[in-house]
């Protein structure tokens, strides 16, 4: 009987991020969701960013949303995790982004960073279309769909 060599799968560093599906209620009573456009890559995104070692995921989601949008979110509930892989210097990096549903608490509480060129609140169907057509490696539309479904469930109660 031949010995079988054990093959160890490659180790990929893990990148942990957190962010929000930030929404507000429009004057006519429907939900509007914040999406952001990055001209450099031609992509649309939800607010999110890298967790610092001393932070909880909730703290990261709050800080990153404030940094990227200039707005203050009020976290309401955990939505889920989006897993993806990207490359940095030719090496694959596994990424986990943890998302929270967040209502807009204060619009323009600080000057946003310059990472994104456009920040806009749009109806669910527009946000879904932009995220589906304008992302590179993260399927953020799934967490947007989950957020919208939960908001609609609340209305039914």
C-alpha positions in Angstrom: 0.0 0.0 0.0 1.4 3.4 -1.0 1.6 6.2 1.5 -0.6 9.2 0.6 1.0 12.5 1.1 -1.0 15.0 3.1 -1.6 18.2 1.2 -2.1 21.2 3.4 -4.3 23.8 1.9 -2.7 27.2 1.4 -3.1 29.6 4.2 -4.6 32.9 3.2 -4.5 35.9 5.6 -8.0 37.0 6.8 -9.1 40.5 6.5 -12.0 41.5 8.9 -14.2 44.4 8.1 -17.5 45.8 9.3 -20.0 48.2 7.9 -23.6 49.2 7.6 -26.6 49.2 5.4 -27.5 52.8 6.2 -31.1 53.9 5.6 -33.4 56.8 6.2 -37.2 57.2 5.7 -38.0 59.6 2.9 -40.6 62.4 3.3 -43.2 60.1 1.5 -42.5 57.2 3.9 -40.4 54.8 1.8 -36.9 53.6 2.6 -33.8 55.1 1.0 -30.4 53.3 1.3 -27.0 54.9 1.1 -24.6 53.8 -1.6 -21.3 55.3 -2.5 -19.4 55.5 -5.8 -15.6 55.3 -6.1 -14.6 56.8 -9.4 -11.0 55.4 -9.2 -12.4 51.8 -9.5 -15.7 52.6 -11.1 -17.5 50.7 -8.3 -20.5 51.2 -5.9 -20.3 50.2 -2.3 -21.9 50.2 1.1 -20.0 51.9 3.9 -17.5 49.5 5.5 -13.9 49.2 6.5 -11.1 47.4 8.4 -11.5 46.4 12.0 -8.8 47.8 14.3 -7.4 45.4 16.9 -9.0 47.1 19.9 -12.5 47.5 18.3 -15.6 45.4 18.4 -17.4 44.8 15.1 -20.1 47.3 16.1 -17.5 50.0 16.9 -15.8 49.3 13.5 -19.2 49.6 11.7 -19.9 52.9 13.4 -16.5 54.4 12.9 -16.2 53.4 9.3 -19.7 54.6 8.4 -18.9 58.0 10.0 -15.5 58.2 8.4 -16.7 57.3 4.9 -20.0 59.2 4.9 -19.7 62.0 7.4 -23.0 60.8 8.9 -23.8 59.2 12.2 -25.6 55.8 12.1 -27.7 54.3 14.8 -27.0 50.6 14.7 -30.2 48.5 15.0 -29.3 44.8 14.3 -26.8 42.5 12.9 -27.6 41.5 9.3 -25.0 39.0 8.3 -21.5 38.4 6.9 -20.3 38.7 3.3 -17.3 36.5 2.5 -15.0 37.4 -0.4 -11.4 37.1 -1.7 -9.3 39.8 -3.2 -5.6 40.1 -4.1 -3.0 42.3 -2.5 0.4 42.3 -4.1 -0.6 39.2 -6.0 -1.5 37.2 -2.9 -5.1 36.1 -2.2 -6.7 37.6 0.9 -9.9 36.1 2.5 -12.2 38.9 3.6 -15.1 38.8 6.0 -17.3 41.9 6.2 -19.9 42.0 9.0 -22.9 44.2 8.3 -25.4 46.0 10.5 -28.7 47.6 9.7 -28.4 51.2 10.7 -30.8 54.1 10.6 -29.4 57.6 9.8 -29.2 59.4 13.2 -27.4 62.6 12.1 -26.8 63.7 8.6 -23.4 65.4 8.0 -22.0 65.3 11.5 -18.5 65.5 10.2 -16.6 65.9 6.9 -16.3 62.5 5.2 -13.0 61.0 4.0 -12.1 61.2 0.3 -12.3 57.5 -0.4 -15.6 57.9 -2.4 -16.7 60.5 -4.9 -20.5 60.2 -4.6 -22.7 59.4 -1.6 -26.4 59.1 -2.3 -29.6 57.8 -0.7 -31.7 55.9 -3.3 -34.7 53.6 -3.3 -34.0 49.9 -2.7 -34.4 48.9 -6.4 -31.8 51.5 -7.5 -29.4 50.5 -4.8 -29.7 46.9 -5.6 -29.1 47.5 -9.3 -26.1 49.7 -8.7 -24.5 47.2 -6.3 -25.2 44.3 -8.7 -23.7 46.0 -11.7 -21.0 48.0 -10.1 -19.0 45.8 -7.7 -15.8 43.9 -8.3 -15.6 41.0 -5.7 -18.1 41.6 -2.9 -21.8 40.6 -3.3 -23.1 43.4 -1.1 -26.6 43.3 -2.7 -27.4 40.2 -0.6 -27.1 42.1 2.6 -29.0 45.0 1.2 -31.8 42.6 0.3 -31.8 41.2 3.8 -32.0 44.8 5.3 -34.9 45.7 3.1 -36.7 42.4 4.0 -36.3 43.1 7.7 -37.6 46.6 7.4 -40.7 45.4 5.5 -41.2 42.7 8.2 -41.3 45.4 10.9 -44.1 47.2 9.0 -46.2 44.0 9.1 -46.0 43.7 12.9 
